[in-house]
Amino acid sequence: MAKCSRSNLDSPPPMVLLDRISDLPNSILLHILSLLPFKSTATTSILSKRWTSLFQDFLIQTKHFDFGKDFANAQTQEQFIHKVNQYLQLHNGSKIHKFHLLFHPGIQNQVHADKWLEFAVERSVEELGFDFCGVTTAWDDLESEHLTLLDSFYLSNSHLTQLQLGQFEFHPPITFTGFPFLVSLYLRRVKITDGNLESVLMKCPLLTDLSLCQCSGLHLIKIFGPKEFLLERLFVGNCNEAYEIEVLAPNLKSFHFYGDLFYGYSFREISALEDVYLSSIGYECTEPEHNYIKILSSVSTVRILTVCTTPLMYITTAEEYFPEDLPVYLPNLEELQIVGSPLDEDYLSYFYGFFKHTVCPCLEKLFIEFCAKHNELSWQSHLKEGEAEELATSSFDNLKTIKITNFHGAEIEMRLVKFFLANLFH
């Protein structure tokens, strides 16, 4: 008789994994499926015939369709089209809550766009994401033709609360009466005229969120609305055909802008504005033409301000060229964030000049983000030892927090730290 080793005697018995999920009734399993991401739900159909049947039952009654990036990954366009059509054919409900679809650009996909959009509109969709910009964000895709939207989309979509469009032309018919319950509108790579934007803003009385990203056809952007305009958050990014923006939004709390700055900015009735983000990183070659002092003065009541380093440069050089425009007053500013900052001798002087000519007595928090990769040659400062103190005339009486990201401890970075320490109680 073979002897058992002591190690075998001491080892625990193998754990038996029990399948308790399969014992659950279909109603509970369907509820579990409804809580999973759509792609994960679809994957369960390969487990067994029962799960295949459960997934089909799920498709029949679900009110949420999410054919987003996770669903599109690792599929060819043909596979994606086939699966979406297959899943939609199984659905027999009269109402859906959410329909989100991300697909590739190209006029050849217009027929599929029409079919899928019609499916969503006929079922009174509330949250519609219809993005044909593609899974990637390659700039080459910007050259693709814009798809068109069915008239039924404009005229039979009264239940919409959220709308996200990508790579479409927004051109409503004359009979368009608006989206009465729309709260959020996100347009990316959408072709839309100034007049059509004004029309949709006037006819969406509950709109609180508006995002215009890489939109074409806009020149003078007017952010006006009905008498009780509820807009609270506005993002404008890379709308490079536009040259001016006018905003009249008494409830606006947040304005974020990225891209080549416009030549004209007009803000009226923005007493609620608290948060402003201004960045033109990548457009430095055009920036000297823009008046950052005028822009900042037009939003001077903000509490939170995020900027790239270009406004610092403009304000510093204004001492020589436009001294009558100084100082810049930001009386309510509590938090300042400076992002994407390189640091060399010139930029160090821009920090000094900005705080010398900007009055922000309520400033409590300062966040500086240096570029992740430094140019080794820029780390050595040639400024004289006393120059930081000579340039600094600003007061930081209420400053409590300074945070610097991507800090390497280089000599020129330490000069900036010494500048703040020397002037905390100036």
LINVENTA-V661131 format. One record per backbone hydrogen bond with DSSP energy under -0.5 kcal/mol. CO is the residue of the C=O (numbers start at 1). NH is the residue of the N-H. If there is no record, write none. Layout:
BEGIN
CO;NH  CO;NH
END
This chain:
BEGIN
5;9  6;10  7;11  15;17  16;18  18;20  20;23  21;24  25;28  25;29  26;30  27;31  28;32  29;33  30;34  31;35  32;35  32;36  33;36  37;41  38;42  39;43  40;44  41;44  42;45  43;46  44;47  48;52  49;53  50;54  51;55  52;56  53;57  54;58  55;59  56;60  57;61  58;62  60;92  63;97  63;98  65;100  66;68  67;102  68;72  69;73  72;75  76;80  77;81  78;82  79;83  80;84  81;85  82;86  83;87  84;88  85;89  86;90  87;91  88;91  97;126  97;127  98;65  99;129  100;67  101;131  103;134  106;109  107;110  109;113  110;114  111;115  112;116  113;117  114;118  115;119  116;120  117;121  118;122  119;123  120;123  120;125  121;124  123;96  126;128  126;161  126;162  127;99  127;129  128;130  128;164  129;101  129;131  130;132  130;166  131;103  138;141  139;142  140;143  141;144  145;106  147;169  150;153  150;154  151;155  152;156  157;160  161;183  161;184  162;128  163;186  164;130  165;188  166;132  167;147  168;170  168;191  169;171  173;176  178;180  179;182  183;208  183;209  184;163  185;211  186;165  186;188  187;213  188;167  190;192  190;216  191;170  193;197  194;198  195;199  196;200  197;201  198;202  199;203  201;204  201;226  203;179  204;207  208;232  208;233  209;185  210;235  211;187  211;213  212;237  213;189  216;192  217;194  219;221  219;243  219;244  220;222  221;223  221;246  222;224  223;248  226;229  227;229  232;253  232;254  233;210  234;256  235;212  236;258  237;214  238;240  239;242  243;263  243;264  244;221  245;266  246;223  247;268  249;252  253;274  253;275  254;234  255;277  256;236  257;279  258;238  264;245  266;247  268;249  270;273  274;303  274;304  275;255  276;306  277;257  278;308  279;259  280;283  283;286  283;287  284;288  286;289  287;290  290;292  291;295  292;296  293;297  294;298  295;299  296;299  297;300  299;302  300;332  303;334  303;335  304;276  305;337  306;278  307;339  309;313  310;314  311;315  312;316  313;317  314;318  315;319  316;319  317;320  317;321  318;322  322;325  323;326  328;330  328;359  330;333  334;364  334;365  335;305  336;367  337;307  337;339  338;369  340;342  341;371  344;348  345;349  346;350  347;351  348;352  349;353  350;354  351;355  352;356  353;357  354;358  357;327  357;328  358;360  359;330  360;363  364;400  364;401  365;336  366;403  367;338  368;370  368;405  369;341  372;374  374;376  375;378  375;379  376;379  377;380  379;381  379;412  384;387  386;390  387;391  388;392  391;393  396;399  401;366  403;368  403;405  405;370  410;414  411;415  412;416  413;417  414;418  415;419  416;420  417;421  418;422  419;423  420;423  420;424  421;424  423;396  423;426
END
